[in-house]
Amino acid sequence: MDLLPSEEQLELLSAASEFLTDQQPIRTLRDRAGQDCAVDRAQWAAGCDIGLLTLGLAEEYGGSGRPLDDEALLFRELGGQLAPGPYIAGALGARVAAACGDAQLAARIGSGEEWVGLAELRGDGEIGPDRVKGTFDLVDAADCDHLLLVTEEGAALLPPPAAEQVTRVEAIDPGTRLATTTLAATEPTHWVPAETERLADRALVLSAAMLAGLAEATSELATEHAATREQFGRPIGVNQAVKHACVDMAVRAEAAVSQALFASVSVSSARQDVRFQLLAAKSVAGRAAIDNAASCIQLHGGMGFTAEHDTHLYLKRAHVLDHLFAEPADVLAELLTQGAAQ
């Protein structure tokens, strides 16, 4: 199986990379650190205009109708660029609306006119087609128009809670906004059962792809530093310990990208071991992103530990993404069970 990107896919990635570098550079994470929303609405709409949320959405709903592996490549780029904003929630939210036949809402979400934040159940609760209740963590849901809930049973769109029901939580990542809320018997506006489409699988693929992109970015950042930073008249990369660390990072990044892309193909082709591949993608990519970011900080020495340097931003984002849609310990436990069964 050829997992290398095609020429058309490379053109797509180039366009996305150029937009993100120009419109959402890493410095914007610091510029907007004290604001309610991590991304400017105008910049968000501009990203939506080039199809960042609708690449995999059917053409009749305003999307490009591209396969999941194309979406995975795009989200790999988003992760590597530390792009702020609820990209996964927006892409899946538009898909929920489309699956329910609400073409107008799908178009409004896809164009950036309406905002979708992510909600994740913590502890006991209930998520179903008739009602939702429980305590939820909200991710990038400030001033959102809808909340997206994703479970193994299905996915739902909800109206956002009133401001007085939301308690803001300080996030370690300056590019992420966190909050909590408790919902009592709220009826979803849209519901897609897992029998219709397993959006939880797509969520795992896209989050793993973002983590894989982050692992790649920190590997490249560390390698570049090792080649240009000099001590005693020589690049630090000539030292064996630094060489080995850079190679380990490259191997972890390659494994994360390959597994994330294979998981996307597994979903599209309905492989029998799709659950195993999804869990492996999330686990491998999450570990690679965190370990690479930590190694990148170490290889940058004293300046890597300063708040002014970008390296710590990758580690903070990696920890946030690693906890989305499934807790790392739960993913690993189920993965080991799946592996033993095979």
N, C-alpha and C positions, 0 to 999 in steps of 0.2 A: 504493500500500500504506500503510495506516494503522499507524504505529509508536507512536502515542501510547497510553499505558496506559489500560485500561478502568476503569470505576468499581470493579469487583470487584478488579482488580489494585491499584488505589490503596488500597483497604481492607486488602489483604494487606500492602502496603508500610508502611502506617501502623502496623499491629500489630507488624510486625518492628522498625520504628524505635523504637516505644515500649518494646519489650522490651529492645533493645540499649542504649538510653539509660539505662534503669533498672538493668539487670542487668550490662551490660558497658561502662560508660563508659570513656573513654580513660584516665582516671587509673588504672584497674586494670592497664594496661601497666606503669606504674611500680611499683605496689604489689607486683606479682608478678615483678619483674625478676630477682630472685635465686633464684626457685624453679624446680624442674625442669620444671613445666608452666606454660604461659602463661595457662591458663584454669582456673578452679575447677571441679571435677567436678560439684558441685551446680548451678552456673550452666549448665554444658554440658548437663546433663540437662534443665534447665528450658527451654533453647532447643530441645532435641529434642522436648520435649512439645508445643511449638506448631508443630512441623513444619519446622524450619529445614533438616533433612537429607533430608526425605522428600517435599518438595513435588512433585517429578517422578516419584516412585516409584508404580508401579501400586497400586491400592487393595487388591488381594488380598495385597499384601506390607506393608500398613500405611501406604501413602502416600496422597497426595491425587490422584494421576493427572493433574497439571497439565502443560501443554505446556512445552517447553524455554524459550520466551520468558518464561514466568512465573518459571521458575528464574533466568533471566538477570537479571530485574528484582530478585529477592530478593538475588542475589549482588552486584548493583550496590549495594544498600543495605548489605550486609555490608562491602564494600570501603570505602564512604564513611564508615562508622562505625569503621573500623580494628578490627573485631571479631577478637579473637584466637581461635585454635583451628583444627583441621584440617577446615574446613567442606567444601572440595572433596573431600578424601580420604574423608570420611565419607559424603557424598552419592553419590560414585561407588562406594565400597566396598559400600554397601547395594545398589546397582544390580548390581554384579558377583554378589553373593550371590543376588539375585533371579533374574538371568539363568541362574544355575546350578540354580535350583529349590530353593535353601536358604532357605525362608521364615522359619525360626526365626532364622537368622543375620541376615538382612535386617532383621527386626524388632528384634533386639538392638542392631544398629548404629544403626538409625533412632531408637531410644529413648534412645541414649546409654549403654546398659548396657555395650557393648563399643566400644572406641576403635580407630580406623583412622588410622595415620600414613602419610605419603607417602614413597616411595622413588624416587629418580631415578638411572638408570645414568649413570656418568661414565667415559668411555673405553671400552675394549673390554670385551665381556661377552656374555651370552646370556640372553634372556628368551623362554621358550616354555611350552607346555602341560605338558611333562614335567620340565623343570628350569630353574632360574634360577641364574646365577653372575655374579660381577663385583663391582666396587666401586661402592657406592651412597651418594648423599647422602640423609640422612633429614631430613624436614621435619615438625616437630611430632609426633615419634614416641616421645617419652618415655613409658614405661610403657604403650605401646599394646598392643592384643591382636592386631592384624593390620597388615601392611604392604601398601599398594596400589602396584602397578607399572602404569604405563600406557605403551604403545608403539603404533606404527602397526600392528603385527601383532595386538595384543590387549591385554587387561588381566588382571591376576592379583592374588589375595590370597595372602599368605605369612604363616607364623608369624613373630613377631618374633625377631631374633637374641638370643643371650644377652648379658647386660649387659657381660661382659668382651670381647665382640666389637665393642662400640660405642665410638667415640671422639667425645666432645662437641666441637663447634666453636662458638666465640663468634659470635653473629649481630649484625649492625649494628642489626637491628630488635628492640627489647625485647619485642615481641609474638610473636616467632617463635623456635622452638628448633631448632637445627641439629646434626647429627651425621653421622658417616660409618661405614660398615661394609663388610666384604668377605664375601660369601657364596660358598660353594663347593658347587655341585651341590645346591641346595635345591629340593624339589618343591613347586609351588604347591598350596594347598588348593582353590582355585577358579580357573578360567581361562575367559575369554570371548573367543573369537577375533573379529577385526575383521569377519569375514563375518557373525557373529551380530549384533553391535552395535559401532559405532565409538565406543568410549568416549573415545578420544583426541580426537575432534571435540567432545564435550561438555566435556572438560577445557579445551580452548582457549576455548570460549564462556564458561564460568564464570570462568576466570581473566581473560579480557578484560573481562567484566562488572565484576569487582571492581576492575580498574584504571580502568575508566571511572567507576565510582562515586567512586573516590579523586580522579580528575581533577576531578569535579564539586565534591566537598567542598572541595578547596583553592581552586577558583575562587570559591566562595561565601564562604569564610573571608577571602580577600584582598579581595573586593568590600566585605564588611561592614567590614573594617578601614579601607579607603580612604574609606568614608562616615562613619566615626565618629572616626578619628584626626585631630586638628587640629594644624596648625602655623601660626604667625603669624595665629591667629584664624580659619583656614579649614580645612575638611576637605582632606586631602591628595589626595582624589579629584578635586579641581578642576584639578589639574595634568595637562597633556596626556600626559606620559610615563606617569603612573600610570593614566590613563584607557585609554590604548592597551594597556598591559600587562594590565589587567583584561579588556578586550575580547578580546585574544588568548587569554587563559585560557578565557573563556566559549566561544569558537569551538572551541578544542581539545577541551573537555569535551563539547560538543554533538556534534562529529564522532565522538568515541570512543563515546558512548552510542548514537548512531544506527547506527554500524557493528557494535557488539557485538550490538545487538538484531536487526539485519538478518542477521547471521551465524547467530543462533539460529533465525530463521525459515528461513534457507537450509538448515540441517540438517534441520529438521522437514519441509520441503517437498521435500527431496532435489533441490535445484537442481543443474544440471550444473556450475556454477562454485562449488560449495560450498567447495572447498579454497581457492580464491582469496579468498572472503569471510572464511573463518576466519583465514587468514594476515593479511589486511588488518585484521581486528578486533584481533588480538593486537598487531600492529605499531603501529597508530594509537593504541590505548588505552595501550599501554606507553609510547610517546613522550609522549602527553598527560599521563599521570600523573606522569612524572618531570619534564617541563618545567614543568607547573603547580605541582608541589610546590616546585621550585627558585625559581620566580617568587614564590610565596607567601612563602617565607622572605625573599627580597630586599625585597618590599614591606612587610614588617613591620620592616625596618630592623635596628638593633642587637639588639632583643629577639628577633627571629626566629632569631638565631644562638645564642641561649642554650639550654642543656639544659632549663631549666625551662619553656620554651614548647613548645606541641604541634606547631608547624609542621614541625620536623625529623622527627617521627615519620611523617608522611605520605611524605616523601621516602625514608626507609629502607624502609618497607613497599612502596613502589612498586618499588624496586630488587629486592626479594625476589620479588615477584609477577611481575616482568618476566622472570625467569629460570626460572619454572616451566614444565614440559612442553615447552619449546623455547627454545633460546638466541636472543636478539634478533637477532644477526647472521645466524643460520641462517634465521630467519623472514623477514627482509628479503631475503636472497639468493633464497630460494624464491619469495617474493612477486614479485620482479622477473622471475624466470624465468617464472612463471605469467602475469604481465601481458604479457610479450613474446610468449608463445605465443598469447594471445588477440588 
